[in-house]
Amino acid sequence: MFTGIVIGVGRIAAVTPLADGVRIAVDVGSLDFSDVRIGDSVAHSGVCLTVVGRRMVAGNPCLEYDVSGETLSCTTGLNEVGSRVNLEKALKVGDPLGGHWVTGHVDAVGEVVAVTPVGESTRVQFRAPPQVAPFVARKGSIAIDGVSLTMNEVEDRADGSCLFTVNLIPHTVAMTNFDRLTAGTRVNLEVDPIARYGERLLAYARHFAQTPESLPETDVLGGDGP
């Protein structure tokens, strides 16, 4: 579990093909990852990965991760040497919840539509694909490449997708890889988990409303049945 508060940027230093997917070595630079052990989880641009090893690459300390073909098929930015990735350690009990609940399970890949300077900040418009659009809401939370952000405007499109905008303050840009954002840049999107579970509850209720004879003896909203 994460909160979308990135602690810094790492770099993919090596990519080794596997039978299914790749093993990547991520150069953490001067970031302190001494407390991260084999088996721990670290978010990489919004993707939760498990540490499987440590090694030096070109004299730099790196953490290693196995990334499956399934993960590569639904994310972006994890299998190219030189790619810069946003890093966040897994949340510990007692840590401050500075962003919002982020699971590290990417829902879809989005795309930057426009980048516009606004005073000292930057306004960025993204396109979210149809499978994510229903969960995008004005003043709601979304994780973009693992960064917790608030959506300011939402515009639905005829093809089922939507456009939404966020505002990036200079600190956010400085702490992340967002300085690379230009029109066409692909990013990992994760919707607010609360919205995801809400949609599942509604879909479940709609299904059994049409076939009440198969409704389990349990309240759809969680109460015990008779």
MIRO-885796 format. One line per field, with one value per residue (C-alpha): residue in one letter; x, y, z. Coordinates in nm, 2 decimals. Layout:
type: A ...
east: X ...
north: Y ...
up: Z ...
//
This chain:
type: M F T G I V I G V G R I A A V T P L A D G V R I A V D V G S L D F S D V R I G D S V A H S G V C L T V V G R R M V A G N P C L E Y D V S G E T L S C T T G L N E V G S R V N L E K A L K V G D P L G G H W V T G H V D A V G E V V A V T P V G E S T R V Q F R A P P Q V A P F V A R K G S I A I D G V S L T M N E V E D R A D G S C L F T V N L I P H T V A M T N F D R L T A G T R V N L E V D P I A R Y G E R L L A Y A R H F A Q T P E S L P E T D V L G G D G P
east: 0.00 0.12 0.00 0.13 0.39 0.70 1.04 1.25 1.34 1.53 1.67 1.64 2.01 1.97 1.70 1.74 1.48 1.31 1.09 0.79 0.88 1.21 1.43 1.51 1.79 1.69 1.96 1.83 2.11 2.15 1.81 1.83 1.70 1.91 1.60 1.44 1.48 1.44 1.07 0.97 0.74 0.84 0.63 0.79 0.59 0.28 0.36 0.41 0.71 0.88 1.25 1.43 1.79 2.06 2.36 2.59 2.56 2.84 2.94 2.60 2.38 2.06 1.76 1.64 1.28 1.11 0.84 0.60 0.47 0.12 0.25 0.44 0.12 -0.08 0.18 0.44 0.80 0.93 1.14 1.36 1.72 1.76 1.39 1.34 1.08 0.91 0.99 0.79 0.85 0.56 0.36 0.43 0.19 0.22 0.34 0.15 -0.12 -0.01 -0.18 -0.46 -0.47 -0.28 -0.24 0.02 -0.21 -0.23 -0.58 -0.48 -0.23 -0.32 -0.17 -0.08 -0.29 -0.15 0.10 0.04 0.25 0.02 0.23 0.48 0.28 0.20 -0.15 -0.15 -0.44 -0.45 -0.67 -0.81 -0.93 -1.30 -1.23 -1.10 -1.32 -1.62 -1.39 -1.25 -1.43 -1.37 -1.18 -1.13 -0.79 -0.59 -0.24 -0.04 0.28 0.24 0.19 -0.12 -0.30 -0.63 -0.84 -0.96 -1.17 -1.32 -1.46 -1.63 -1.57 -1.80 -1.58 -1.62 -1.28 -1.24 -1.00 -0.90 -0.66 -0.43 -0.21 0.15 0.34 0.71 0.79 0.60 0.78 1.12 1.05 0.92 0.99 0.71 0.96 0.95 0.57 0.49 0.19 0.18 0.37 0.22 0.16 0.03 -0.31 -0.46 -0.80 -0.91 -0.96 -1.28 -1.44 -1.33 -1.50 -1.81 -1.85 -1.82 -2.09 -2.33 -2.26 -2.32 -2.65 -2.77 -2.70 -2.89 -3.18 -3.24 -3.21 -3.34 -3.39 -3.01 -2.93 -2.71 -2.84 -2.62 -2.69 -2.53 -2.39 -2.22 -2.48 -2.56 -2.87 -3.14
north: 0.00 0.35 0.71 0.86 1.08 1.01 1.03 1.07 0.94 0.63 0.52 0.18 0.08 -0.27 -0.49 -0.86 -1.07 -1.36 -1.64 -1.42 -1.05 -0.90 -0.84 -0.48 -0.32 0.03 0.28 0.46 0.72 0.90 0.79 0.59 0.24 0.07 -0.03 -0.20 -0.58 -0.86 -0.93 -0.57 -0.37 -0.05 0.15 0.24 0.51 0.37 0.00 -0.21 -0.44 -0.68 -0.65 -0.97 -0.87 -0.60 -0.55 -0.29 -0.16 0.06 0.12 0.23 0.05 -0.09 -0.29 -0.57 -0.66 -0.92 -0.77 -1.02 -1.00 -0.93 -0.62 -0.50 -0.53 -0.29 -0.04 0.19 0.29 -0.02 -0.20 0.06 0.13 0.49 0.54 0.75 0.62 0.77 0.58 0.53 0.28 0.08 0.25 0.16 0.17 0.52 0.69 1.01 0.98 1.28 1.17 0.91 0.53 0.39 0.02 0.01 -0.18 0.03 0.04 0.17 0.37 0.74 1.00 1.36 1.59 1.93 2.10 2.47 2.69 2.88 3.12 2.92 2.60 2.37 2.27 1.93 1.77 1.39 1.15 0.85 0.55 0.43 0.17 0.44 0.73 0.64 0.67 1.02 1.29 1.66 1.72 1.34 1.17 0.98 0.84 0.94 0.75 0.69 1.05 1.14 1.43 1.61 1.64 1.99 1.96 1.66 1.64 1.33 1.23 1.06 0.75 0.68 0.83 1.15 1.44 1.56 1.83 1.85 2.13 2.06 2.29 2.33 2.10 1.81 1.85 1.87 1.55 1.34 1.26 1.50 1.73 1.49 1.54 1.66 1.60 1.22 1.11 0.78 0.75 0.49 0.56 0.42 0.53 0.59 0.23 0.35 0.44 0.10 -0.09 0.14 0.04 -0.33 -0.30 -0.12 -0.38 -0.66 -0.51 -0.45 -0.80 -0.96 -0.71 -0.87 -1.23 -1.20 -1.58 -1.63 -1.35 -1.49 -1.48 -1.18 -0.81 -0.67 -0.38 -0.61 -0.69 -1.04 -1.21 -1.40
up: 0.00 -0.09 -0.06 -0.39 -0.22 -0.43 -0.25 -0.56 -0.90 -1.00 -1.33 -1.50 -1.53 -1.69 -1.84 -1.87 -2.07 -1.89 -2.02 -1.93 -1.88 -1.77 -1.47 -1.42 -1.21 -1.08 -0.98 -0.67 -0.68 -0.35 -0.22 0.11 0.04 0.31 0.50 0.20 0.22 -0.03 -0.06 0.02 -0.22 -0.39 -0.63 -0.97 -1.15 -0.99 -1.03 -0.72 -0.76 -0.53 -0.45 -0.56 -0.54 -0.51 -0.73 -0.87 -1.22 -1.36 -1.00 -0.88 -0.62 -0.78 -0.66 -0.89 -0.97 -1.19 -1.41 -1.57 -1.92 -1.78 -1.60 -1.90 -2.11 -1.90 -1.79 -1.95 -1.87 -1.70 -1.97 -2.12 -2.01 -1.91 -1.82 -1.51 -1.26 -0.96 -0.64 -0.33 -0.04 0.09 0.36 0.72 1.02 1.16 0.84 0.75 0.48 0.27 -0.05 -0.09 -0.07 -0.37 -0.42 -0.69 -0.93 -1.25 -1.41 -1.75 -1.95 -2.02 -2.24 -2.21 -2.43 -2.35 -2.11 -2.03 -1.79 -1.55 -1.34 -1.15 -1.19 -1.48 -1.60 -1.77 -1.95 -1.98 -2.17 -1.97 -2.18 -2.15 -1.88 -1.65 -1.74 -1.51 -1.21 -1.30 -1.10 -1.05 -0.72 -0.69 -0.65 -0.91 -0.92 -1.23 -1.26 -0.89 -0.79 -0.60 -0.77 -0.76 -1.08 -1.15 -1.47 -1.64 -1.99 -2.13 -2.49 -2.75 -2.76 -2.39 -2.29 -2.10 -2.06 -1.72 -1.59 -1.29 -1.17 -1.09 -0.85 -0.89 -0.59 -0.75 -1.08 -0.90 -0.70 -0.99 -1.35 -1.46 -1.63 -1.92 -1.98 -2.33 -2.56 -2.64 -2.33 -2.19 -1.82 -1.57 -1.42 -1.10 -0.99 -0.63 -0.49 -0.31 -0.65 -0.78 -0.49 -0.52 -0.88 -0.80 -0.53 -0.77 -1.05 -0.80 -0.68 -1.04 -1.14 -0.85 -0.88 -1.22 -1.09 -0.73 -0.70 -0.70 -0.45 -0.17 0.18 0.26 0.24 -0.08 0.13 0.38 0.65 0.75 0.60 0.78
//
